Amino acid sequence: MPKPVVLCILDGWGLSDSPDANAPHLARTPVFDRLMANCPHATLITHGPDVGLPRGQMGNSEVGHTNIGAGRVVAMDLGQIDLAIEEGSFFENSALQSFVTKMKASGGRAHLLGLMSDGGVHGHLNHIAAAARALTEAGVPVLLHALTDGRDVAPKSARVQLEALREMMPPEVRIATVTGRYFAMDRDNRWSRVEEAYEAIVAGRGLRCPDPRMAITNAYARSETDEFITATVIGDYMGARDGDGLFCLNF
């Protein structure tokens, strides 16, 4: 008699003997222990090139679901963008070139919006830096709206990410706002959250701080981790102007 087969996906469940931040290893798991001891099984590599990511890049739920659903290795956005930057085709991209042309014609400023993170799940700070270089070299003033992560990376790593990004970006780039992804990247139609990010980015309204690093430090003092940093306007930024343009670097 045919028996049903269940495909059960447990996001974040991995096999490692290291106890560090390893809930499956530290927890009492009698069912899985029995399955592993008595049932035929195999293991999968869920990071790097085996799932369409750059070597050494961790996997995530979106990547796993995409590869399982496709039944093959799918080249993910992160790796394709990384390769384009490495080869130089990123800087010749027609959309980027069109954006540069429009900014130079309007005399406006380019607002970059992206996840300031090396997690690589929804964006990467390397991509922000590459776009900032391209625009600055073309003579376009650049403002960055930094979205702090704390979900796909450590919850208090924003200061490290900020310094890494600053080292890669031209010194002329100005950080205009700092906002946790909880507000700027909500995907459940919670518009009150999005409004807080929108007001800071578009209108320059909200909590204000003279320096982005201080904005992060102050957030920690309020017991806010990176994901939940209140939308903060940096310095004398007063919002977008006519002729400005927005370039979102998330994927």
C-alpha positions as CSV (number, residue, x, y, z in Angstrom):
1,M,0.0,0.0,0.0
2,P,1.4,3.4,-1.0
3,K,2.5,5.5,2.0
4,P,2.6,9.3,2.1
5,V,5.9,11.2,2.0
6,V,6.4,14.5,3.9
7,L,9.0,17.1,2.9
8,C,9.5,18.9,6.2
9,I,11.9,21.8,6.1
10,L,13.4,23.2,9.3
11,D,15.0,26.5,8.7
12,G,18.2,27.0,10.6
13,W,18.6,23.3,11.6
14,G,22.1,22.3,10.9
15,L,24.6,19.6,11.8
16,S,27.7,20.7,13.7
17,D,29.5,19.5,16.8
18,S,30.3,23.0,17.9
19,P,28.2,24.1,20.8
20,D,28.5,27.9,20.0
21,A,25.1,29.4,19.1
22,N,24.0,25.9,18.2
23,A,20.5,25.2,19.5
24,P,20.0,21.8,17.8
25,H,23.2,20.5,19.3
26,L,22.5,21.9,22.8
27,A,18.8,20.9,22.9
28,R,17.3,17.6,23.9
29,T,16.1,16.1,20.6
30,P,15.1,12.5,21.1
31,V,13.1,12.2,17.9
32,F,15.9,13.4,15.7
33,D,18.5,11.3,17.7
34,R,16.4,8.2,16.9
35,L,16.0,9.1,13.2
36,M,19.7,9.7,12.8
37,A,20.6,6.5,14.7
38,N,18.1,4.1,13.0
39,C,17.0,5.5,9.7
40,P,18.8,5.9,6.3
41,H,19.9,9.5,5.9
42,A,22.2,11.8,4.1
43,T,23.4,15.3,4.6
44,L,23.3,18.4,2.4
45,I,25.7,21.3,2.0
46,T,23.5,24.4,2.3
47,H,26.0,27.2,1.8
48,G,28.5,28.5,-0.8
49,P,28.6,27.3,-4.4
50,D,26.4,24.2,-3.7
51,V,23.4,26.5,-3.4
52,G,24.5,29.2,-5.9
53,L,26.3,31.5,-3.4
54,P,29.9,32.8,-3.3
55,R,32.4,30.5,-1.6
56,G,32.2,30.9,2.2
57,Q,28.8,32.6,2.1
58,M,26.2,31.2,4.6
59,G,22.9,29.9,3.3
60,N,19.5,31.2,4.4
61,S,15.8,30.3,4.1
62,E,15.3,32.1,0.7
63,V,18.3,30.4,-0.8
64,G,17.3,26.9,0.5
65,H,13.7,27.2,-0.7
66,T,14.8,28.4,-4.1
67,N,17.2,25.6,-4.7
68,I,14.8,22.9,-3.4
69,G,11.9,24.3,-5.4
70,A,14.0,24.4,-8.6
71,G,15.6,21.0,-8.0
72,R,19.0,22.3,-9.1
73,V,21.6,24.8,-8.1
74,V,20.3,28.4,-8.8
75,A,22.7,31.3,-9.2
76,M,21.6,33.7,-6.5
77,D,21.5,37.5,-6.8
78,L,24.3,37.9,-4.3
79,G,26.8,35.9,-6.4
80,Q,25.7,37.5,-9.7
81,I,26.1,41.0,-8.3
82,D,29.5,40.2,-6.7
83,L,30.7,38.8,-10.0
84,A,29.5,41.9,-11.9
85,I,31.4,44.1,-9.5
86,E,34.5,41.9,-9.8
87,E,34.4,41.9,-13.6
88,G,33.5,45.5,-13.9
89,S,30.2,45.0,-15.7
90,F,28.3,46.4,-12.7
91,F,29.7,49.9,-13.5
92,E,28.7,49.6,-17.1
93,N,25.1,48.5,-16.3
94,S,22.6,50.4,-18.4
95,A,20.3,51.1,-15.5
96,L,23.2,52.5,-13.4
97,Q,24.5,54.6,-16.3
98,S,20.9,55.9,-17.0
99,F,20.7,56.9,-13.3
100,V,24.0,58.7,-13.4
101,T,22.9,60.6,-16.6
102,K,19.7,61.7,-15.0
103,M,21.4,62.8,-11.8
104,K,23.9,64.9,-13.7
105,A,21.2,66.4,-15.8
106,S,19.1,67.4,-12.7
107,G,22.0,68.4,-10.6
108,G,20.5,66.4,-7.8
109,R,21.9,64.1,-5.2
110,A,21.9,60.3,-5.3
111,H,20.3,58.7,-2.3
112,L,21.5,55.1,-1.8
113,L,19.3,52.9,0.3
114,G,20.5,49.5,1.4
115,L,21.1,46.9,4.1
116,M,24.4,47.8,5.8
117,S,25.3,44.1,6.4
118,D,27.7,41.4,5.2
119,G,25.0,38.8,5.8
120,G,24.2,38.7,2.1
121,V,20.6,37.6,2.5
122,H,18.8,40.8,1.3
123,G,21.8,43.0,0.4
124,H,25.5,43.5,1.0
125,L,27.6,46.4,2.1
126,N,30.0,45.6,-0.8
127,H,27.2,46.5,-3.2
128,I,26.6,49.8,-1.5
129,A,30.3,50.7,-1.6
130,A,30.5,49.8,-5.4
131,A,27.5,52.0,-6.2
132,A,28.9,54.8,-4.1
133,R,32.2,54.7,-5.9
134,A,30.5,54.7,-9.3
135,L,28.4,57.7,-8.6
136,T,31.1,59.7,-6.8
137,E,33.5,59.1,-9.7
138,A,30.8,60.3,-12.1
139,G,30.6,63.6,-10.1
140,V,27.2,62.8,-8.4
141,P,26.9,63.7,-4.7
142,V,25.9,60.7,-2.7
143,L,23.8,60.3,0.5
144,L,23.5,57.0,2.2
145,H,20.4,55.8,4.1
146,A,21.9,52.9,6.1
147,L,19.6,50.1,7.2
148,T,21.0,48.2,10.1
149,D,20.6,44.4,10.1
150,G,20.8,42.5,13.3
151,R,18.8,39.6,12.0
152,D,21.0,37.8,9.5
153,V,24.1,38.9,11.4
154,A,24.9,39.4,15.0
155,P,22.3,41.7,16.8
156,K,24.9,44.3,17.8
157,S,27.3,44.3,14.8
158,A,26.3,47.6,13.2
159,R,29.3,49.6,14.3
160,V,31.6,47.0,12.8
161,Q,29.6,47.0,9.6
162,L,29.6,50.8,9.5
163,E,33.4,51.0,9.8
164,A,33.9,48.4,7.2
165,L,31.6,50.3,4.8
166,R,33.3,53.6,5.5
167,E,36.6,52.1,4.6
168,M,35.3,51.0,1.2
169,M,33.3,54.1,0.3
170,P,34.7,57.4,-1.0
171,P,35.1,59.9,1.9
172,E,32.7,62.3,0.2
173,V,29.8,60.0,0.8
174,R,27.5,61.3,3.5
175,I,25.4,59.1,5.8
176,A,22.0,60.8,6.0
177,T,20.0,58.4,8.1
178,V,20.4,55.2,10.1
179,T,17.3,53.0,10.5
180,G,16.7,49.4,11.7
181,R,15.4,47.0,9.1
182,Y,12.3,46.4,11.4
183,F,11.1,49.8,10.1
184,A,12.5,50.2,6.7
185,M,12.1,46.6,5.5
186,D,8.8,45.5,6.9
187,R,7.0,43.1,4.6
188,D,3.7,42.6,6.4
189,N,2.0,45.9,5.5
190,R,2.7,47.4,8.9
191,W,2.7,50.9,7.5
192,S,3.2,52.7,10.8
193,R,6.7,51.1,10.9
194,V,7.4,52.1,7.3
195,E,6.2,55.6,7.9
196,E,8.9,56.2,10.5
197,A,11.6,55.2,8.0
198,Y,9.9,57.2,5.2
199,E,9.7,60.4,7.3
200,A,13.4,60.2,8.1
201,I,14.6,59.4,4.6
202,V,12.3,61.6,2.6
203,A,11.5,64.5,4.9
204,G,14.4,64.5,7.3
205,R,12.1,64.2,10.3
206,G,12.6,62.1,13.4
207,L,15.2,61.4,16.0
208,R,18.4,63.3,15.2
209,C,22.0,62.6,15.9
210,P,25.2,64.3,14.8
211,D,27.1,61.1,13.8
212,P,26.0,57.6,12.6
213,R,28.2,55.8,15.0
214,M,26.8,57.8,17.9
215,A,23.3,57.0,16.5
216,I,24.0,53.3,16.9
217,T,25.6,53.7,20.4
218,N,22.6,55.7,21.5
219,A,20.3,53.0,20.2
220,Y,22.1,50.4,22.3
221,A,21.7,52.6,25.3
222,R,17.9,52.6,24.6
223,S,18.2,48.7,24.6
224,E,17.6,48.7,20.8
225,T,19.5,46.1,18.9
226,D,20.4,46.7,15.2
227,E,17.2,45.4,13.8
228,F,15.1,47.7,15.9
229,I,17.1,51.0,15.7
230,T,14.7,53.9,15.7
231,A,14.9,55.9,12.4
232,T,17.6,58.5,13.1
233,V,18.4,61.6,11.0
234,I,22.1,62.3,10.9
235,G,23.6,65.8,11.2
236,D,21.8,68.6,9.3
237,Y,20.1,66.4,6.7
238,M,16.8,67.9,5.8
239,G,15.3,65.4,3.4
240,A,15.1,64.8,-0.3
241,R,14.9,67.7,-2.8
242,D,13.5,68.1,-6.3
243,G,15.9,66.6,-8.7
244,D,17.3,64.0,-6.3
245,G,17.2,60.3,-7.2
246,L,16.9,57.0,-5.2
247,F,18.9,53.8,-5.8
248,C,17.8,50.8,-3.7
249,L,20.5,48.2,-3.4
250,N,18.6,45.5,-1.7
251,F,17.6,42.3,-3.5
